[in-house]
Amino acid sequence: MIVCKFGGSSVADSLQIKKVKAILESNSKRSLVVVSAPGKRNSKDEKITDLLYKCASLTEEGLSFKSEFDKISDRYFEIATSLGLETSSLSKALEEIRVNIENRRGSRYAASRGEYLSALLISEYLGFKFLDPEGVIIIGEDNKIEDITYTTLKNKIKKGEKYVIPGFYGTSLNGEITTFSRGGSDITGAIIAKAVKAEKYENWTDVSGVYSSDPRIVKNAHVIPVLSYREVREFSEVGASVFHEEAIAPCIDSSIPINIRNTNSPDDAGTMIQKTVKNKGVVGVSAKGGLTQIYVQKLMFFKESGRRHKILSLMHIYGIKPCYTLYGCDSISWYFDTKQAEKIDIDEMCSRIKEEFSLDEIKCKKGFAVIGLVGNKIEETMEYVDALSVLKENGIKPSSVSLGGSYTTFVIGIEEKRKDEALNLISERLYG
């Protein structure tokens, strides 16, 4: 049994949905299908999910959302008629959704309806059963999937039957419809795969796999044939938007391989993500910008037990949650998303930290990025030495460097304005 998830670009219009049908018909094992809401058809188009969020927001402001909802309705009717589907059930579903939004059922309910409507139409077109995750996928605190979810899914999914399931949402512990973070349909697919112990989880998108670097920036970027679960997790942490990082966990639990495929090029093998790999050395280079660095320094910093934890706790009070931590002998550099706090709050926080912990120095500066070199056993190949060398040759001075504890990622902090240049230089040096 193979679980297939099709992203927004794969179900953007009737032509794309016909491609989905052809893919499913080419392999009878593809019996469980998770779908996203329709994505953009072109650069000027609007995502259905964005329009639904806007409808909920306008309602909360006491304003009319008719214009936005009409765009949503027109889009689904266009898909339905182009696929030759009867539209009375669609009309009924849209009216129910409109009334619920008007009655302020909330933004998460509104956002979930994109996947819901997408699955209704596609299940009818394919002749598959529709399985609603409401009341089935139970999402607890911190987006934890409750164990009852897997038992319920196992009981609902009958052997020999084929299903279409909306992605992105489930039900909270208090019985309300709730959603995962954006891109959360990946998580739904992984949950389904774990529940049925699928032999493979295929994630169909608009690229032919995971690239060694962002192909929009790096000319010699190439598809990576095989990655480990760990490598993908690390790759996501340093800015690569390849696969929702929370979707990895259910597949790891059951050792289910994940195959990233291209709906528009279904014959491409894509990237296989699995437990173990033979890769050795750097397989990909990614970058994440928009970061602020906080540098703290004090002689014998680590001699006082709990000092690092106490500083982090104070940072959390100000809404600062660092995404990277790099260590020196008597210092620490934290990097966090600049959007997390206003400058006035950051300045106040830094003053408190310096005073309360009697630091020798504290610096806070925005405009940073991190470059991540990801690969299995990269400490053995020492390719990060080549990366640092090419940066030095071109006058790019690292603000900090760190080989992660997993020995899967080497992180380099640099000025954000030279991020794209650094990506190209390192990729050229490592891949030729």
Secondary structure, 3 states (H helix, E strand, C coil): CEEEEECHHHHCCHHHHHHHHHHHHCCCCEEEEEECCCCCCCCCCCCHHHHHHHHHHHHHCCCCCHHHHHHHHHHHHHHHHHCCCCCHHHHHHHHHHHHHHHCCCCHHHHHHHHHHHHHHHHHHHHCCEECCCCCCCEECHHHCECCHHHHHHHHHCCCCCCEEEECCEEEECCCCEEECCCCCHHHHHHHHHHHHCCCEEEEEECCCCCECCCCCCCCCCCECCEEEHHHHHHHHHCCCCCCCHHHHHHHHHCCCCEEEEECCCCCCCCEEEECCCCCCEEEEEEEEEEEEEEEEECCCHHHCCCHHHHHHHHHHHCCCCCCEEEECCCEEEEEEEHHHCCHHHHHHHHHHHHHHCCCCEEEEEEEEEEEEEEEECHHHHCHHHHHHHHHHHCCCCCCEEEECCCCCEEEEEEEHHHHHHHHHHHHHHHHC
